[in-house]
Structures are given as structure tokens and as C-alpha cells.
Amino acid sequence: MNQVKAVDEDLLPIAHAPRHARNIVTDACARWDLVHLLGPATLIISELVSNVIDHAHTFMTVHVAVHGSCLYLSVLDGSGTPPVLRRGNSPSTLGGRGLHLVAAVSSAWGYIAEDSGKTVWATLALDPSDGTNGAYSR
């Protein structure tokens, strides 16, 4: 019988939420023997949670799961405003690079409009040798 590999946890939009989300991902990756994905997975979840704190200002649900051959990371928030991949940030601009980092290290990312807000998600290939995990697979 296959064990379900999924974790959901609700978080408040407060300063230590990214650290708590990283701990959730670290624990899941350790339990599921995916420690090779810790670097990119914790970076991704930190950025997604930070975006909720900075832009949505709502409660959120962190979801971490194995779907097929991918580690799926997502954050559901209460804002319907879609995420924006900012273009043309100057080097002196603070912020605005989080989704670029997510895009660079993940195999895919996007968002789903929900009745109660949106889910921003990213995936990482379980086998990094397939070359789909952005900078971390090269």
C-alpha cells in the first residue's frame, strides 16, 4: 500500500512564517528521503510565504506533497490578486526578485485562482538528474 506523502499547515502572515514553512518542508523532505531537494524546496517555500506576508496579508495554507515524479509546494492565500513576475528591476531595488528565484530553481511554477483567493505553486523533479529543476539541476 502506498503511503500518502502530503502535509498541510495553516500559517499566520507574520515575520517568522517563512522560517516555520522552511521547517515544514525540511521535515517532509527528511521523512520522504528527499534531502537532495532541501535547498531549492526551502528557497521556494520561503519566497511563496514571504509574498503572502508582503502582498496578500492574509492567513495561508502551506501544502507540500509528492505528486508522481515531483515535489509539489504551494501556498493558498486569501487574495485574488495574481502574482506578478516583475521585469526590469534595477540592482538597487529592494524586493521583487522572489518569483524570479522560484522560476529559476523549479521545474515549473504558476498560480490557480480559487473562490477564496489563489494558490501559488511550484514543482521540483524528484530526480534532479533529469535537468528540469532550473539552476539546482545544472
C-alpha positions as CSV (number, residue, x, y, z in Angstrom):
1,M,0.0,0.0,0.0
2,N,1.4,3.4,-1.0
3,Q,1.8,5.9,1.8
4,V,0.3,9.4,1.1
5,K,3.0,11.9,1.1
6,A,1.4,15.3,1.9
7,V,1.5,17.9,4.6
8,D,-0.8,20.9,5.0
9,E,-0.4,23.6,7.7
10,D,-2.1,26.9,8.2
11,L,0.1,29.9,9.0
12,L,-0.4,33.5,10.1
13,P,1.1,36.2,7.9
14,I,3.8,37.1,10.4
15,A,7.5,37.6,10.3
16,H,8.5,34.1,11.4
17,A,6.1,32.3,9.0
18,P,8.8,31.8,6.3
19,R,11.1,30.0,8.9
20,H,8.2,27.9,10.0
21,A,7.4,27.0,6.4
22,R,11.0,26.0,5.8
23,N,10.8,23.8,8.9
24,I,7.7,22.1,7.5
25,V,9.4,21.4,4.1
26,T,12.6,20.3,5.8
27,D,10.7,17.8,8.0
28,A,8.7,16.5,5.0
29,C,11.8,16.1,2.8
30,A,13.7,14.3,5.6
31,R,10.8,11.9,6.2
32,W,10.3,11.2,2.5
33,D,14.1,10.7,1.8
34,L,14.2,13.8,-0.4
35,V,17.0,15.6,1.4
36,H,18.7,16.3,-2.0
37,L,15.8,18.8,-2.7
38,L,16.1,20.7,0.6
39,G,18.0,23.7,-0.9
40,P,15.6,24.6,-3.7
41,A,12.4,23.4,-1.8
42,T,13.1,25.7,1.2
43,L,14.0,28.6,-1.0
44,I,10.8,28.2,-2.9
45,I,8.5,27.9,0.1
46,S,10.3,30.9,1.8
47,E,9.6,33.1,-1.3
48,L,5.9,31.9,-1.6
49,V,5.2,32.6,2.1
50,S,7.1,35.9,2.0
51,N,4.9,37.0,-0.9
52,V,1.8,36.3,1.2
53,I,3.1,38.4,4.0
54,D,4.2,41.3,1.8
55,H,1.3,41.4,-0.6
56,A,-1.7,39.4,0.4
57,H,-1.7,40.0,4.2
58,T,-4.0,37.0,4.8
59,F,-3.9,33.7,6.5
60,M,-2.3,31.0,4.4
61,T,-2.1,27.2,4.0
62,V,1.2,25.7,3.1
63,H,0.9,22.4,1.1
64,V,3.8,20.0,0.5
65,A,3.3,16.8,-1.4
66,V,4.7,14.2,-3.7
67,H,2.7,14.1,-6.9
68,G,4.0,11.5,-9.3
69,S,7.7,12.3,-10.1
70,C,7.6,15.8,-8.5
71,L,7.7,17.5,-5.1
72,Y,4.7,20.0,-5.2
73,L,5.0,23.1,-3.0
74,S,2.1,25.5,-2.7
75,V,0.7,28.3,-0.7
76,L,-3.0,29.2,-0.6
77,D,-3.9,32.8,0.4
78,G,-7.0,34.9,0.7
79,S,-6.1,37.4,-2.0
80,G,-7.4,37.1,-5.6
81,T,-4.6,39.3,-6.9
82,P,-2.4,37.2,-9.2
83,P,1.3,37.0,-8.6
84,V,3.4,39.3,-10.8
85,L,6.8,38.3,-12.2
86,R,8.4,41.8,-12.2
87,R,10.6,42.8,-15.1
88,G,13.4,45.3,-15.2
89,N,14.3,45.6,-11.5
90,S,17.4,47.7,-11.0
91,P,20.2,46.2,-8.9
92,S,19.4,48.8,-6.2
93,T,15.7,47.9,-6.0
94,L,14.8,46.0,-2.8
95,G,12.5,43.2,-3.4
96,G,10.7,42.0,-6.5
97,R,13.0,39.1,-7.2
98,G,11.3,36.3,-5.3
99,L,9.3,34.8,-8.2
100,H,12.4,35.0,-10.4
101,L,14.2,32.8,-7.9
102,V,11.2,30.4,-7.8
103,A,11.2,30.3,-11.6
104,A,15.0,29.8,-11.7
105,V,15.1,26.8,-9.4
106,S,11.8,25.0,-10.0
107,S,10.8,22.7,-12.8
108,A,7.5,24.7,-13.1
109,W,5.5,27.3,-11.2
110,G,2.2,29.1,-11.6
111,Y,-1.0,30.0,-9.8
112,I,-4.6,28.9,-9.6
113,A,-7.4,31.3,-9.0
114,E,-9.6,30.0,-6.2
115,D,-13.0,31.1,-4.9
116,S,-11.3,32.2,-1.7
117,G,-8.1,33.6,-3.1
118,K,-5.3,31.9,-5.1
119,T,-2.8,29.1,-4.8
120,V,0.7,29.8,-6.0
121,W,2.6,26.6,-6.6
122,A,6.0,25.3,-7.8
123,T,7.3,21.8,-8.6
124,L,10.7,20.1,-8.3
125,A,11.6,16.9,-10.1
126,L,12.3,14.2,-7.6
127,D,15.2,13.1,-9.7
128,P,17.3,16.2,-10.3
129,S,19.4,14.4,-12.9
130,D,16.5,14.9,-15.4
131,G,17.6,18.5,-15.8
132,T,14.2,20.2,-15.1
133,N,14.9,21.8,-11.8
134,G,16.4,25.1,-13.1
135,A,19.7,26.2,-11.6
136,Y,19.8,23.4,-9.0
137,S,19.9,20.6,-11.6
138,R,22.9,22.0,-13.6
